[in-house]
Amino acid sequence: MSKIVIMDHPLIKHKISLLRDKNTGSKEFRELVSEIAMLMCYEATRDLPLKEVEVETPLAVAKTQVINGVKVAFVPILRAGLGMVEGMLNLVPAAKIGHIGMYRDPETLAPKEYYCKLPSDIASRETYVLDPMLATGGSAMDAIDALKQRGVKNIKFLCILAAPEGLKALSEAHPDVPIYCAHMDERLNSHGYILPGLGDAGDRIFGTK
């Protein structure tokens, strides 16, 4: 089973409450998704390796630490995952961005890949897969499969809301991939949507509901 981290920060809890509100408009919704992603990025990058360096301050030489040569990539699952990218980049502006496009078959609920464009050196990067919603887990599993097929070894998955079914499926399919989740909801409904959830994240981010 994967390492699963469920966030418990008061700011995240507060912002998720605003996300859920059906009266929250697209502009505010986008801002909240970005802010939550930034807070999640802080936690998900906690284990980046460091090295000691010397820096000359205005008063003396200080021995301090910087990140030790790790290259980072963010890979949002289209389209809703795009909403998390800006917040992640606010903390790691040198990261490269890949994109994986998935859609869910309305009949079978199975994910279908329609687009994949990744940095040429993706295999050597610490890669963070982004999707606001982890429902059945199908899209996340297929996106991670696509990365592994291209040689990526160090992968983490970040979502804002998850259903227990999706967490279980993803952690069993990819036990080597840590999962960072801002909140675990109750269950999936018969249409594969998270309850109580927040509706369709893509529609609410892009104003297409």
Phi, psi and omega per residue, in radians:
M1 nan 2.558 3.127
S2 -1.230 2.733 2.860
K3 -1.195 2.202 3.137
I4 -2.087 2.138 3.124
V5 -1.973 2.028 3.066
I6 -1.754 2.114 -3.063
M7 -1.200 2.547 3.111
D8 -2.300 0.331 -3.102
H9 -1.282 2.363 -3.134
P10 -0.987 -0.644 3.129
L11 -1.120 -0.686 3.112
I12 -1.141 -0.793 3.131
K13 -1.028 -0.757 -3.136
H14 -1.099 -0.806 -3.088
K15 -1.197 -0.585 3.087
I16 -1.145 -0.644 3.090
S17 -1.043 -0.709 3.103
L18 -1.197 -0.648 3.099
L19 -1.046 -0.702 -3.056
R20 -1.171 -0.528 -3.030
D21 -1.053 2.136 -3.105
K22 -1.128 -0.291 -3.132
N23 -1.560 -0.058 3.089
T24 -1.267 2.139 -3.096
G25 -1.354 2.992 -3.044
S26 -1.076 -0.725 -3.113
K27 -1.056 -0.883 -3.132
E28 -1.168 -0.652 3.132
F29 -1.062 -0.810 3.110
R30 -1.040 -0.772 -3.137
E31 -1.092 -0.715 -3.139
L32 -1.152 -0.758 3.109
V33 -1.036 -0.766 3.136
S34 -1.112 -0.753 -3.134
E35 -1.139 -0.736 3.116
I36 -1.122 -0.723 3.110
A37 -1.047 -0.698 3.134
M38 -1.123 -0.742 3.104
L39 -1.132 -0.656 3.115
M40 -1.196 -0.663 3.130
C41 -1.036 -0.685 3.115
Y42 -0.961 -0.766 -3.115
E43 -1.332 -0.712 -3.042
A44 -1.235 -0.357 3.129
T45 -1.716 0.202 -3.061
R46 -1.043 -0.497 -3.051
D47 -1.726 0.240 3.062
L48 -1.073 2.403 -3.090
P49 -1.277 2.631 -3.124
L50 -2.128 2.770 2.978
K51 -2.352 2.708 -3.116
E52 -1.539 2.380 3.073
V53 -2.351 2.918 3.048
E54 -1.892 2.323 3.138
V55 -2.206 2.338 3.112
E56 -1.531 1.986 3.074
T57 -1.515 3.047 3.070
P58 -1.066 -0.279 -3.052
L59 -1.991 -0.524 -3.036
A60 -2.894 -3.131 3.044
V61 -1.652 2.231 -3.134
A62 -1.912 2.380 2.948
K63 -1.537 2.108 -3.052
T64 -2.481 -3.072 -3.022
Q65 -2.196 2.532 3.031
V66 -2.324 2.839 3.115
I67 -1.126 2.365 -2.977
N68 -1.602 1.300 2.923
G69 1.160 0.294 3.134
V70 -1.413 2.289 3.052
K71 -1.721 2.392 -3.001
V72 -2.060 2.529 2.999
A73 -2.315 2.458 3.005
F74 -1.918 2.267 -3.119
V75 -2.187 1.653 3.061
P76 -1.292 2.490 2.979
I77 -1.497 2.071 -3.085
L78 -1.192 2.530 0.032
R79 -1.802 -0.396 -3.005
A80 -1.091 -0.531 -3.131
G81 -1.067 -0.391 3.096
L82 -1.019 -0.531 -3.107
G83 -1.133 -0.343 -3.104
M84 -1.623 -0.214 -2.979
V85 -1.157 -0.806 -3.053
E86 -1.045 -0.753 3.135
G87 -1.098 -0.678 3.099
M88 -1.152 -0.752 -3.128
L89 -1.151 -0.462 3.093
N90 -1.037 -0.557 -3.140
L91 -1.658 -0.541 -3.108
V92 -2.243 1.275 -3.019
P93 -1.168 -0.318 -3.136
A94 -1.490 -0.054 -3.115
A95 -1.127 2.585 2.986
K96 -1.621 2.752 -3.054
I97 -2.075 2.235 2.957
G98 -1.926 2.953 3.125
H99 -2.417 2.361 3.002
I100 -2.195 2.170 -3.137
G101 -1.714 2.191 3.102
M102 -2.294 2.531 2.923
Y103 -2.306 2.713 -3.093
R104 -1.764 2.152 3.094
D105 -1.063 2.122 -3.066
P106 -1.142 -0.379 3.138
E107 -1.461 -0.903 -3.029
T108 -1.690 -0.234 -3.037
L109 1.159 0.114 -3.131
A110 -1.364 2.486 3.129
P111 -1.363 2.544 3.091
K112 -2.209 2.253 3.109
E113 -1.461 2.311 3.096
Y114 -2.173 -0.136 -3.098
Y115 -2.766 2.444 3.048
C116 -2.665 2.010 3.109
K117 -2.378 2.041 -3.007
L118 -2.223 2.713 3.021
P119 -0.984 2.530 -3.068
S120 -1.085 -0.471 -3.122
D121 -1.811 0.474 -3.058
I122 -0.979 -0.561 -3.076
A123 -1.130 -0.403 -3.107
S124 -1.729 0.112 -3.052
R125 -1.849 2.588 2.928
E126 -1.270 2.029 -2.922
T127 -1.988 2.264 -3.123
Y128 -1.982 2.011 3.123
V129 -1.567 2.288 -2.996
L130 -2.084 2.274 3.020
D131 -2.761 2.159 -3.092
P132 -1.021 -0.571 -3.016
M133 -2.102 2.259 2.993
L134 -1.981 1.680 -3.051
A135 -1.656 -1.596 3.081
T136 -1.329 -0.391 -3.092
G137 1.615 -0.112 -3.046
G138 -1.078 -0.821 -3.120
S139 -1.122 -0.751 3.140
A140 -1.097 -0.763 -3.138
M141 -1.084 -0.762 -3.112
D142 -1.218 -0.652 3.109
A143 -1.122 -0.742 3.125
I144 -1.187 -0.666 3.032
D145 -0.980 -0.791 -3.105
A146 -1.092 -0.674 3.117
L147 -1.193 -0.762 -3.133
K148 -1.117 -0.633 3.102
Q149 -1.114 -0.395 3.114
R150 -1.722 0.264 3.000
G151 1.569 0.118 -3.135
V152 -1.320 2.276 -3.080
K153 -1.957 -0.571 -3.080
N154 -1.819 1.737 -3.025
I155 -2.221 2.419 2.952
K156 -2.235 2.614 3.128
F157 -2.041 2.284 3.132
L158 -2.108 2.277 3.052
C159 -2.424 2.775 3.125
I160 -1.560 -0.902 3.071
L161 -2.064 2.499 3.096
A162 -2.388 2.534 2.938
A163 -1.581 2.591 3.105
P164 -0.969 -0.612 3.138
E165 -1.091 -0.747 -3.135
G166 -1.204 -0.709 3.097
L167 -1.050 -0.775 -3.131
K168 -1.127 -0.802 -3.100
A169 -1.107 -0.799 -3.099
L170 -1.184 -0.740 -3.105
S171 -1.182 -0.525 3.090
E172 -1.358 -0.638 -3.126
A173 -1.275 -0.609 -3.091
H174 -2.348 1.260 -3.071
P175 -1.133 -0.247 3.131
D176 -1.547 -0.030 -3.070
V177 -1.841 1.949 3.063
P178 -1.117 2.507 -3.139
I179 -2.031 2.207 3.087
Y180 -1.975 2.117 -3.007
C181 -2.273 2.283 -3.137
A182 -1.285 -0.549 3.117
H183 -2.806 2.430 3.036
M184 -1.746 2.154 -3.139
D185 -1.542 -2.993 -2.971
E186 -1.357 -0.886 -2.998
R187 -3.024 3.111 2.992
L188 -1.716 2.591 2.989
N189 -1.549 -3.059 -3.054
S190 -1.179 -0.288 3.120
H191 -1.706 0.101 3.115
G192 1.403 0.330 3.079
Y193 -1.704 2.564 -3.125
I194 -1.305 2.347 3.057
L195 -2.014 2.407 -0.050
P196 -1.261 -0.377 2.973
G197 1.099 -2.718 3.116
L198 -2.598 0.306 -3.079
G199 1.523 -2.764 3.124
D200 -1.492 1.954 -3.055
A201 -1.066 -0.709 3.141
G202 -1.087 -0.799 3.130
D203 -1.081 -0.681 -3.090
R204 -1.320 -0.569 3.096
I205 -1.197 -0.761 -2.992
F206 -1.777 0.044 3.055
G207 1.243 0.551 -3.080
T208 -1.868 0.217 -3.138
K209 -1.327 nan nan
